């Protein structure tokens, strides 16, 4: 199970993502691991894009499940 967050970022986009911290860096792709080490906590979306946690403006909803949610 993974915790997913329905977030709105500083650009005004709303989508599902999950949060990773430095504790998870060893389990991430090299790109995401480097981002975590440079920026701290990040959120990764279903397209494998990421953003620093500081860019999250609102967390609308949180769910725990295996795969990315399909509906808000």
TORKOL-906044 format. One record per residue: residue in three letters; residue number from 1; x, y negated, z negated of N, C-alpha, C in turn. Coordinates in Angstrom, 1 decimal, padded with zeros to 4 digits. Example, Ala and Ser with C-alpha at 12.3 -4.5 7.8 and 13.67 -1.06 7.14 Angstrom:
% residues 2
<pt><type>Ala</type><seq>1</seq><n_xx>013.2</n_xx><n_yy>005.7</n_yy><n_zz>-007.8</n_zz><ca_xx>012.3</ca_xx><ca_yy>004.5</ca_yy><ca_zz>-007.8</ca_zz><c_xx>013.2</c_xx><c_yy>003.3</c_yy><c_zz>-007.8</c_zz></pt>
<pt><type>Ser</type><seq>2</seq><n_xx>012.8</n_xx><n_yy>002.2</n_yy><n_zz>-007.1</n_zz><ca_xx>013.7</ca_xx><ca_yy>001.1</ca_yy><ca_zz>-007.1</ca_zz><c_xx>012.9</c_xx><c_yy>000.0</c_yy><c_zz>-007.9</c_zz></pt>
% end
This chain:
% residues 72
<pt><type>Unk</type><seq>1</seq><n_xx>000.8</n_xx><n_yy>001.2</n_yy><n_zz>000.0</n_zz><ca_xx>000.0</ca_xx><ca_yy>000.0</ca_yy><ca_zz>000.0</ca_zz><c_xx>000.9</c_xx><c_yy>-001.2</c_yy><c_zz>000.0</c_zz></pt>
<pt><type>Unk</type><seq>2</seq><n_xx>000.4</n_xx><n_yy>-002.3</n_yy><n_zz>000.7</n_zz><ca_xx>001.1</ca_xx><ca_yy>-003.5</ca_yy><ca_zz>000.8</ca_zz><c_xx>000.1</c_xx><c_yy>-004.6</c_yy><c_zz>000.5</c_zz></pt>
<pt><type>Unk</type><seq>3</seq><n_xx>000.6</n_xx><n_yy>-005.7</n_yy><n_zz>-000.1</n_zz><ca_xx>-000.3</ca_xx><ca_yy>-006.8</ca_yy><ca_zz>-000.4</ca_zz><c_xx>-000.2</c_xx><c_yy>-007.8</c_yy><c_zz>000.8</c_zz></pt>
<pt><type>Unk</type><seq>4</seq><n_xx>-001.4</n_xx><n_yy>-008.1</n_yy><n_zz>001.4</n_zz><ca_xx>-001.5</ca_xx><ca_yy>-009.1</ca_yy><ca_zz>002.5</ca_zz><c_xx>-002.2</c_xx><c_yy>-010.3</c_yy><c_zz>002.0</c_zz></pt>
<pt><type>Unk</type><seq>5</seq><n_xx>-001.8</n_xx><n_yy>-011.5</n_yy><n_zz>002.6</n_zz><ca_xx>-002.3</ca_xx><ca_yy>-012.8</ca_yy><ca_zz>002.2</ca_zz><c_xx>-002.9</c_xx><c_yy>-013.5</c_yy><c_zz>003.4</c_zz></pt>
<pt><type>Unk</type><seq>6</seq><n_xx>-004.1</n_xx><n_yy>-014.0</n_yy><n_zz>003.3</n_zz><ca_xx>-004.6</ca_xx><ca_yy>-014.8</ca_yy><ca_zz>004.4</ca_zz><c_xx>-004.2</c_xx><c_yy>-016.2</c_yy><c_zz>004.0</c_zz></pt>
<pt><type>Unk</type><seq>7</seq><n_xx>-003.3</n_xx><n_yy>-016.8</n_yy><n_zz>004.8</n_zz><ca_xx>-002.7</ca_xx><ca_yy>-018.1</ca_yy><ca_zz>004.5</ca_zz><c_xx>-003.0</c_xx><c_yy>-019.1</c_yy><c_zz>005.6</c_zz></pt>
<pt><type>Unk</type><seq>8</seq><n_xx>-002.9</n_xx><n_yy>-020.3</n_yy><n_zz>005.2</n_zz><ca_xx>-002.8</ca_xx><ca_yy>-021.5</ca_yy><ca_zz>006.1</ca_zz><c_xx>-001.5</c_xx><c_yy>-022.1</c_yy><c_zz>005.9</c_zz></pt>
<pt><type>Unk</type><seq>9</seq><n_xx>-000.7</n_xx><n_yy>-022.3</n_yy><n_zz>006.9</n_zz><ca_xx>000.6</ca_xx><ca_yy>-022.9</ca_yy><ca_zz>006.8</ca_zz><c_xx>000.6</c_xx><c_yy>-024.4</c_yy><c_zz>007.0</c_zz></pt>
<pt><type>Unk</type><seq>10</seq><n_xx>001.7</n_xx><n_yy>-025.0</n_yy><n_zz>006.9</n_zz><ca_xx>001.8</ca_xx><ca_yy>-026.5</ca_yy><ca_zz>007.0</ca_zz><c_xx>001.5</c_xx><c_yy>-027.0</c_yy><c_zz>008.4</c_zz></pt>
<pt><type>Unk</type><seq>11</seq><n_xx>001.5</n_xx><n_yy>-026.1</n_yy><n_zz>009.4</n_zz><ca_xx>001.0</ca_xx><ca_yy>-026.5</ca_yy><ca_zz>010.8</ca_zz><c_xx>-000.5</c_xx><c_yy>-026.4</c_yy><c_zz>010.9</c_zz></pt>
<pt><type>Unk</type><seq>12</seq><n_xx>-001.2</n_xx><n_yy>-025.9</n_yy><n_zz>009.9</n_zz><ca_xx>-002.6</ca_xx><ca_yy>-025.8</ca_yy><ca_zz>010.0</ca_zz><c_xx>-003.1</c_xx><c_yy>-024.4</c_yy><c_zz>010.6</c_zz></pt>
<pt><type>Unk</type><seq>13</seq><n_xx>-002.2</n_xx><n_yy>-023.5</n_yy><n_zz>010.8</n_zz><ca_xx>-002.6</ca_xx><ca_yy>-022.2</ca_yy><ca_zz>011.4</ca_zz><c_xx>-002.9</c_xx><c_yy>-021.2</c_yy><c_zz>010.2</c_zz></pt>
<pt><type>Unk</type><seq>14</seq><n_xx>-004.0</n_xx><n_yy>-020.4</n_yy><n_zz>010.4</n_zz><ca_xx>-004.4</ca_xx><ca_yy>-019.5</ca_yy><ca_zz>009.4</ca_zz><c_xx>-004.3</c_xx><c_yy>-018.1</c_yy><c_zz>009.9</c_zz></pt>
<pt><type>Unk</type><seq>15</seq><n_xx>-003.7</n_xx><n_yy>-017.2</n_yy><n_zz>009.2</n_zz><ca_xx>-003.5</ca_xx><ca_yy>-015.8</ca_yy><ca_zz>009.6</ca_zz><c_xx>-003.0</c_xx><c_yy>-015.0</c_yy><c_zz>008.4</c_zz></pt>
<pt><type>Unk</type><seq>16</seq><n_xx>-003.1</n_xx><n_yy>-013.6</n_yy><n_zz>008.6</n_zz><ca_xx>-002.6</ca_xx><ca_yy>-012.7</ca_yy><ca_zz>007.6</ca_zz><c_xx>-001.1</c_xx><c_yy>-012.5</c_yy><c_zz>007.7</c_zz></pt>
<pt><type>Unk</type><seq>17</seq><n_xx>-000.5</n_xx><n_yy>-012.3</n_yy><n_zz>006.5</n_zz><ca_xx>000.9</ca_xx><ca_yy>-012.1</ca_yy><ca_zz>006.4</ca_zz><c_xx>001.2</c_xx><c_yy>-011.4</c_yy><c_zz>005.1</c_zz></pt>
<pt><type>Unk</type><seq>18</seq><n_xx>002.4</n_xx><n_yy>-010.9</n_yy><n_zz>005.0</n_zz><ca_xx>002.8</ca_xx><ca_yy>-010.4</ca_yy><ca_zz>003.7</ca_zz><c_xx>004.1</c_xx><c_yy>-011.1</c_yy><c_zz>003.2</c_zz></pt>
<pt><type>Unk</type><seq>19</seq><n_xx>004.3</n_xx><n_yy>-011.1</n_yy><n_zz>001.9</n_zz><ca_xx>005.4</ca_xx><ca_yy>-011.8</ca_yy><ca_zz>001.3</ca_zz><c_xx>006.6</c_xx><c_yy>-010.9</c_yy><c_zz>001.0</c_zz></pt>
<pt><type>Unk</type><seq>20</seq><n_xx>007.8</n_xx><n_yy>-011.3</n_yy><n_zz>001.3</n_zz><ca_xx>009.0</ca_xx><ca_yy>-010.5</ca_yy><ca_zz>000.9</ca_zz><c_xx>009.9</c_xx><c_yy>-011.4</c_yy><c_zz>000.2</c_zz></pt>
<pt><type>Unk</type><seq>21</seq><n_xx>010.7</n_xx><n_yy>-010.8</n_yy><n_zz>-000.8</n_zz><ca_xx>011.6</ca_xx><ca_yy>-011.6</ca_yy><ca_zz>-001.6</ca_zz><c_xx>013.0</c_xx><c_yy>-011.0</c_yy><c_zz>-001.4</c_zz></pt>
<pt><type>Unk</type><seq>22</seq><n_xx>014.0</n_xx><n_yy>-011.6</n_yy><n_zz>-002.0</n_zz><ca_xx>015.4</ca_xx><ca_yy>-011.1</ca_yy><ca_zz>-001.9</ca_zz><c_xx>015.5</c_xx><c_yy>-009.6</c_yy><c_zz>-002.4</c_zz></pt>
<pt><type>Unk</type><seq>23</seq><n_xx>014.6</n_xx><n_yy>-009.2</n_yy><n_zz>-003.3</n_zz><ca_xx>014.6</ca_xx><ca_yy>-007.8</ca_yy><ca_zz>-003.8</ca_zz><c_xx>014.3</c_xx><c_yy>-006.8</c_yy><c_zz>-002.6</c_zz></pt>
<pt><type>Unk</type><seq>24</seq><n_xx>013.7</n_xx><n_yy>-007.3</n_yy><n_zz>-001.6</n_zz><ca_xx>013.3</ca_xx><ca_yy>-006.4</ca_yy><ca_zz>-000.5</ca_zz><c_xx>014.2</c_xx><c_yy>-006.5</c_yy><c_zz>000.7</c_zz></pt>
<pt><type>Unk</type><seq>25</seq><n_xx>015.2</n_xx><n_yy>-007.4</n_yy><n_zz>000.7</n_zz><ca_xx>016.0</ca_xx><ca_yy>-007.7</ca_yy><ca_zz>001.8</ca_zz><c_xx>016.7</c_xx><c_yy>-006.5</c_yy><c_zz>002.4</c_zz></pt>
<pt><type>Unk</type><seq>26</seq><n_xx>017.1</n_xx><n_yy>-005.5</n_yy><n_zz>001.6</n_zz><ca_xx>017.8</ca_xx><ca_yy>-004.3</ca_yy><ca_zz>002.1</ca_zz><c_xx>016.9</c_xx><c_yy>-003.4</c_yy><c_zz>003.0</c_zz></pt>
<pt><type>Unk</type><seq>27</seq><n_xx>015.5</n_xx><n_yy>-003.6</n_yy><n_zz>002.8</n_zz><ca_xx>014.6</ca_xx><ca_yy>-002.8</ca_yy><ca_zz>003.6</ca_zz><c_xx>014.0</c_xx><c_yy>-003.5</c_yy><c_zz>004.8</c_zz></pt>
<pt><type>Unk</type><seq>28</seq><n_xx>014.5</n_xx><n_yy>-004.7</n_yy><n_zz>005.1</n_zz><ca_xx>014.0</ca_xx><ca_yy>-005.5</ca_yy><ca_zz>006.2</ca_zz><c_xx>014.9</c_xx><c_yy>-005.4</c_yy><c_zz>007.5</c_zz></pt>
<pt><type>Unk</type><seq>29</seq><n_xx>014.4</n_xx><n_yy>-005.9</n_yy><n_zz>008.6</n_zz><ca_xx>015.2</ca_xx><ca_yy>-006.0</ca_yy><ca_zz>009.8</ca_zz><c_xx>016.3</c_xx><c_yy>-007.0</c_yy><c_zz>009.5</c_zz></pt>
<pt><type>Unk</type><seq>30</seq><n_xx>017.4</n_xx><n_yy>-006.9</n_yy><n_zz>010.2</n_zz><ca_xx>018.5</ca_xx><ca_yy>-007.9</ca_yy><ca_zz>010.0</ca_zz><c_xx>018.0</c_xx><c_yy>-009.3</c_yy><c_zz>010.1</c_zz></pt>
<pt><type>Unk</type><seq>31</seq><n_xx>017.1</n_xx><n_yy>-009.6</n_yy><n_zz>011.0</n_zz><ca_xx>016.6</ca_xx><ca_yy>-011.0</ca_yy><ca_zz>011.2</ca_zz><c_xx>015.9</c_xx><c_yy>-011.4</c_yy><c_zz>010.0</c_zz></pt>
<pt><type>Unk</type><seq>32</seq><n_xx>015.0</n_xx><n_yy>-010.6</n_yy><n_zz>009.5</n_zz><ca_xx>014.2</ca_xx><ca_yy>-011.0</ca_yy><ca_zz>008.3</ca_zz><c_xx>015.1</c_xx><c_yy>-011.0</c_yy><c_zz>007.0</c_zz></pt>
<pt><type>Unk</type><seq>33</seq><n_xx>016.0</n_xx><n_yy>-010.1</n_yy><n_zz>006.9</n_zz><ca_xx>016.9</ca_xx><ca_yy>-010.1</ca_yy><ca_zz>005.8</ca_zz><c_xx>017.7</c_xx><c_yy>-011.4</c_yy><c_zz>005.7</c_zz></pt>
<pt><type>Unk</type><seq>34</seq><n_xx>018.2</n_xx><n_yy>-011.8</n_yy><n_zz>006.9</n_zz><ca_xx>019.0</ca_xx><ca_yy>-013.0</ca_yy><ca_zz>006.9</ca_zz><c_xx>018.1</c_xx><c_yy>-014.2</c_yy><c_zz>006.6</c_zz></pt>
<pt><type>Unk</type><seq>35</seq><n_xx>016.9</n_xx><n_yy>-014.2</n_yy><n_zz>007.0</n_zz><ca_xx>016.0</ca_xx><ca_yy>-015.3</ca_yy><ca_zz>006.7</ca_zz><c_xx>015.7</c_xx><c_yy>-015.4</c_yy><c_zz>005.2</c_zz></pt>
<pt><type>Unk</type><seq>36</seq><n_xx>015.5</n_xx><n_yy>-014.2</n_yy><n_zz>004.5</n_zz><ca_xx>015.3</ca_xx><ca_yy>-014.2</ca_yy><ca_zz>003.1</ca_zz><c_xx>016.5</c_xx><c_yy>-014.7</c_yy><c_zz>002.3</c_zz></pt>
<pt><type>Unk</type><seq>37</seq><n_xx>017.7</n_xx><n_yy>-014.3</n_yy><n_zz>002.8</n_zz><ca_xx>018.9</ca_xx><ca_yy>-014.7</ca_yy><ca_zz>002.1</ca_zz><c_xx>019.1</c_xx><c_yy>-016.2</c_yy><c_zz>002.2</c_zz></pt>
<pt><type>Unk</type><seq>38</seq><n_xx>018.7</n_xx><n_yy>-016.8</n_yy><n_zz>003.4</n_zz><ca_xx>018.9</ca_xx><ca_yy>-018.2</ca_yy><ca_zz>003.6</ca_zz><c_xx>017.8</c_xx><c_yy>-019.0</c_yy><c_zz>003.0</c_zz></pt>
<pt><type>Unk</type><seq>39</seq><n_xx>016.6</n_xx><n_yy>-018.6</n_yy><n_zz>003.1</n_zz><ca_xx>015.4</ca_xx><ca_yy>-019.4</ca_yy><ca_zz>002.7</ca_zz><c_xx>014.7</c_xx><c_yy>-019.0</c_yy><c_zz>001.4</c_zz></pt>
<pt><type>Unk</type><seq>40</seq><n_xx>015.1</n_xx><n_yy>-017.9</n_yy><n_zz>000.9</n_zz><ca_xx>014.3</ca_xx><ca_yy>-017.3</ca_yy><ca_zz>-000.3</ca_zz><c_xx>013.1</c_xx><c_yy>-016.6</c_yy><c_zz>000.2</c_zz></pt>
<pt><type>Unk</type><seq>41</seq><n_xx>012.0</n_xx><n_yy>-016.6</n_yy><n_zz>-000.6</n_zz><ca_xx>010.8</ca_xx><ca_yy>-015.8</ca_yy><ca_zz>-000.2</ca_zz><c_xx>010.3</c_xx><c_yy>-016.3</c_yy><c_zz>001.2</c_zz></pt>
<pt><type>Unk</type><seq>42</seq><n_xx>009.9</n_xx><n_yy>-015.3</n_yy><n_zz>002.0</n_zz><ca_xx>009.3</ca_xx><ca_yy>-015.6</ca_yy><ca_zz>003.3</ca_zz><c_xx>008.0</c_xx><c_yy>-014.8</c_yy><c_zz>003.4</c_zz></pt>
<pt><type>Unk</type><seq>43</seq><n_xx>007.2</n_xx><n_yy>-015.2</n_yy><n_zz>004.4</n_zz><ca_xx>005.9</ca_xx><ca_yy>-014.5</ca_yy><ca_zz>004.7</ca_zz><c_xx>006.1</c_xx><c_yy>-014.0</c_yy><c_zz>006.2</c_zz></pt>
<pt><type>Unk</type><seq>44</seq><n_xx>005.8</n_xx><n_yy>-012.8</n_yy><n_zz>006.4</n_zz><ca_xx>005.9</ca_xx><ca_yy>-012.2</ca_yy><ca_zz>007.7</ca_zz><c_xx>004.5</c_xx><c_yy>-011.9</c_yy><c_zz>008.3</c_zz></pt>
<pt><type>Unk</type><seq>45</seq><n_xx>004.3</n_xx><n_yy>-012.3</n_yy><n_zz>009.5</n_zz><ca_xx>003.0</ca_xx><ca_yy>-012.0</ca_yy><ca_zz>010.1</ca_zz><c_xx>003.0</c_xx><c_yy>-010.7</c_yy><c_zz>011.0</c_zz></pt>
<pt><type>Unk</type><seq>46</seq><n_xx>001.9</n_xx><n_yy>-010.4</n_yy><n_zz>011.5</n_zz><ca_xx>001.8</ca_xx><ca_yy>-009.1</ca_yy><ca_zz>012.2</ca_zz><c_xx>002.5</c_xx><c_yy>-009.1</c_yy><c_zz>013.5</c_zz></pt>
<pt><type>Unk</type><seq>47</seq><n_xx>003.0</n_xx><n_yy>-010.2</n_yy><n_zz>014.0</n_zz><ca_xx>003.8</ca_xx><ca_yy>-010.3</ca_yy><ca_zz>015.2</ca_zz><c_xx>005.3</c_xx><c_yy>-010.3</c_yy><c_zz>014.8</c_zz></pt>
<pt><type>Unk</type><seq>48</seq><n_xx>005.6</n_xx><n_yy>-010.1</n_yy><n_zz>013.6</n_zz><ca_xx>007.0</ca_xx><ca_yy>-010.1</ca_yy><ca_zz>013.0</ca_zz><c_xx>007.6</c_xx><c_yy>-011.5</c_yy><c_zz>013.0</c_zz></pt>
<pt><type>Unk</type><seq>49</seq><n_xx>006.8</n_xx><n_yy>-012.6</n_yy><n_zz>013.2</n_zz><ca_xx>007.2</ca_xx><ca_yy>-013.9</ca_yy><ca_zz>013.0</ca_zz><c_xx>007.3</c_xx><c_yy>-014.2</c_yy><c_zz>011.5</c_zz></pt>
<pt><type>Unk</type><seq>50</seq><n_xx>008.0</n_xx><n_yy>-015.1</n_yy><n_zz>011.0</n_zz><ca_xx>008.1</ca_xx><ca_yy>-015.4</ca_yy><ca_zz>009.6</ca_zz><c_xx>008.2</c_xx><c_yy>-016.9</c_yy><c_zz>009.3</c_zz></pt>
<pt><type>Unk</type><seq>51</seq><n_xx>008.0</n_xx><n_yy>-017.2</n_yy><n_zz>008.1</n_zz><ca_xx>008.1</ca_xx><ca_yy>-018.6</ca_yy><ca_zz>007.6</ca_zz><c_xx>008.5</c_xx><c_yy>-018.6</c_yy><c_zz>006.2</c_zz></pt>
<pt><type>Unk</type><seq>52</seq><n_xx>009.2</n_xx><n_yy>-019.7</n_yy><n_zz>005.7</n_zz><ca_xx>009.5</ca_xx><ca_yy>-019.8</ca_yy><ca_zz>004.3</ca_zz><c_xx>008.3</c_xx><c_yy>-019.9</c_yy><c_zz>003.5</c_zz></pt>
<pt><type>Unk</type><seq>53</seq><n_xx>008.3</n_xx><n_yy>-019.4</n_yy><n_zz>002.3</n_zz><ca_xx>007.1</ca_xx><ca_yy>-019.5</ca_yy><ca_zz>001.4</ca_zz><c_xx>006.7</c_xx><c_yy>-021.0</c_yy><c_zz>001.2</c_zz></pt>
<pt><type>Unk</type><seq>54</seq><n_xx>007.7</n_xx><n_yy>-021.9</n_yy><n_zz>001.2</n_zz><ca_xx>007.4</ca_xx><ca_yy>-023.3</ca_yy><ca_zz>001.0</ca_zz><c_xx>006.4</c_xx><c_yy>-023.9</c_yy><c_zz>002.0</c_zz></pt>
<pt><type>Unk</type><seq>55</seq><n_xx>006.3</n_xx><n_yy>-023.2</n_yy><n_zz>003.2</n_zz><ca_xx>005.4</ca_xx><ca_yy>-023.7</ca_yy><ca_zz>004.3</ca_zz><c_xx>004.0</c_xx><c_yy>-023.2</c_yy><c_zz>004.1</c_zz></pt>
<pt><type>Unk</type><seq>56</seq><n_xx>003.7</n_xx><n_yy>-022.4</n_yy><n_zz>003.1</n_zz><ca_xx>002.3</ca_xx><ca_yy>-022.0</ca_yy><ca_zz>002.9</ca_zz><c_xx>001.6</c_xx><c_yy>-023.0</c_yy><c_zz>002.1</c_zz></pt>
<pt><type>Unk</type><seq>57</seq><n_xx>000.5</n_xx><n_yy>-023.5</n_yy><n_zz>002.7</n_zz><ca_xx>-000.3</ca_xx><ca_yy>-024.6</ca_yy><ca_zz>002.0</ca_zz><c_xx>-001.4</c_xx><c_yy>-024.0</c_yy><c_zz>001.2</c_zz></pt>
<pt><type>Unk</type><seq>58</seq><n_xx>-002.1</n_xx><n_yy>-023.0</n_yy><n_zz>001.7</n_zz><ca_xx>-003.2</ca_xx><ca_yy>-022.4</ca_yy><ca_zz>001.0</ca_zz><c_xx>-003.2</c_xx><c_yy>-020.8</c_yy><c_zz>001.2</c_zz></pt>
<pt><type>Unk</type><seq>59</seq><n_xx>-003.5</n_xx><n_yy>-020.1</n_yy><n_zz>000.1</n_zz><ca_xx>-003.7</ca_xx><ca_yy>-018.7</ca_yy><ca_zz>000.2</ca_zz><c_xx>-005.2</c_xx><c_yy>-018.5</c_yy><c_zz>-000.1</c_zz></pt>
<pt><type>Unk</type><seq>60</seq><n_xx>-005.9</n_xx><n_yy>-018.1</n_yy><n_zz>001.0</n_zz><ca_xx>-007.4</ca_xx><ca_yy>-018.0</ca_yy><ca_zz>000.9</ca_zz><c_xx>-007.9</c_xx><c_yy>-016.7</c_yy><c_zz>000.3</c_zz></pt>
<pt><type>Unk</type><seq>61</seq><n_xx>-007.1</n_xx><n_yy>-015.6</n_yy><n_zz>000.6</n_zz><ca_xx>-007.6</ca_xx><ca_yy>-014.3</ca_yy><ca_zz>000.2</ca_zz><c_xx>-006.4</c_xx><c_yy>-013.4</c_yy><c_zz>000.1</c_zz></pt>
<pt><type>Unk</type><seq>62</seq><n_xx>-006.4</n_xx><n_yy>-012.4</n_yy><n_zz>-000.8</n_zz><ca_xx>-005.4</ca_xx><ca_yy>-011.4</ca_yy><ca_zz>-000.9</ca_zz><c_xx>-006.0</c_xx><c_yy>-010.0</c_yy><c_zz>-000.9</c_zz></pt>
<pt><type>Unk</type><seq>63</seq><n_xx>-005.5</n_xx><n_yy>-009.1</n_yy><n_zz>-000.2</n_zz><ca_xx>-006.0</ca_xx><ca_yy>-007.7</ca_yy><ca_zz>-000.2</ca_zz><c_xx>-004.8</c_xx><c_yy>-006.7</c_yy><c_zz>-000.2</c_zz></pt>
<pt><type>Unk</type><seq>64</seq><n_xx>-005.0</n_xx><n_yy>-005.5</n_yy><n_zz>-000.8</n_zz><ca_xx>-004.0</ca_xx><ca_yy>-004.5</ca_yy><ca_zz>-000.8</ca_zz><c_xx>-004.5</c_xx><c_yy>-003.4</c_yy><c_zz>000.1</c_zz></pt>
<pt><type>Unk</type><seq>65</seq><n_xx>-003.7</n_xx><n_yy>-003.0</n_yy><n_zz>001.1</n_zz><ca_xx>-004.1</ca_xx><ca_yy>-001.9</ca_yy><ca_zz>002.0</ca_zz><c_xx>-002.8</c_xx><c_yy>-001.5</c_yy><c_zz>002.8</c_zz></pt>
<pt><type>Unk</type><seq>66</seq><n_xx>-002.9</n_xx><n_yy>-000.5</n_yy><n_zz>003.6</n_zz><ca_xx>-001.8</ca_xx><ca_yy>000.1</ca_yy><ca_zz>004.3</ca_zz><c_xx>-001.4</c_xx><c_yy>-000.8</c_yy><c_zz>005.5</c_zz></pt>
<pt><type>Unk</type><seq>67</seq><n_xx>-002.4</n_xx><n_yy>-001.2</n_yy><n_zz>006.3</n_zz><ca_xx>-002.1</ca_xx><ca_yy>-002.0</ca_yy><ca_zz>007.6</ca_zz><c_xx>-002.6</c_xx><c_yy>-003.4</c_yy><c_zz>007.5</c_zz></pt>
<pt><type>Unk</type><seq>68</seq><n_xx>-002.2</n_xx><n_yy>-004.2</n_yy><n_zz>008.4</n_zz><ca_xx>-002.7</ca_xx><ca_yy>-005.6</ca_yy><ca_zz>008.4</ca_zz><c_xx>-004.2</c_xx><c_yy>-005.6</c_yy><c_zz>008.5</c_zz></pt>
<pt><type>Unk</type><seq>69</seq><n_xx>-004.8</n_xx><n_yy>-006.5</n_yy><n_zz>007.8</n_zz><ca_xx>-006.3</ca_xx><ca_yy>-006.7</ca_yy><ca_zz>007.9</ca_zz><c_xx>-006.6</c_xx><c_yy>-007.2</c_yy><c_zz>009.3</c_zz></pt>
<pt><type>Unk</type><seq>70</seq><n_xx>-007.8</n_xx><n_yy>-006.8</n_yy><n_zz>009.8</n_zz><ca_xx>-008.2</ca_xx><ca_yy>-007.2</ca_yy><ca_zz>011.1</ca_zz><c_xx>-009.2</c_xx><c_yy>-008.4</c_yy><c_zz>011.1</c_zz></pt>
<pt><type>Unk</type><seq>71</seq><n_xx>-009.8</n_xx><n_yy>-008.7</n_yy><n_zz>009.9</n_zz><ca_xx>-010.8</ca_xx><ca_yy>-009.7</ca_yy><ca_zz>009.8</ca_zz><c_xx>-010.5</c_xx><c_yy>-010.6</c_yy><c_zz>008.6</c_zz></pt>
<pt><type>Unk</type><seq>72</seq><n_xx>-010.8</n_xx><n_yy>-011.9</n_yy><n_zz>008.7</n_zz><ca_xx>-010.7</ca_xx><ca_yy>-012.8</ca_yy><ca_zz>007.6</ca_zz><c_xx>-011.7</c_xx><c_yy>-012.5</c_yy><c_zz>006.6</c_zz></pt>
% end
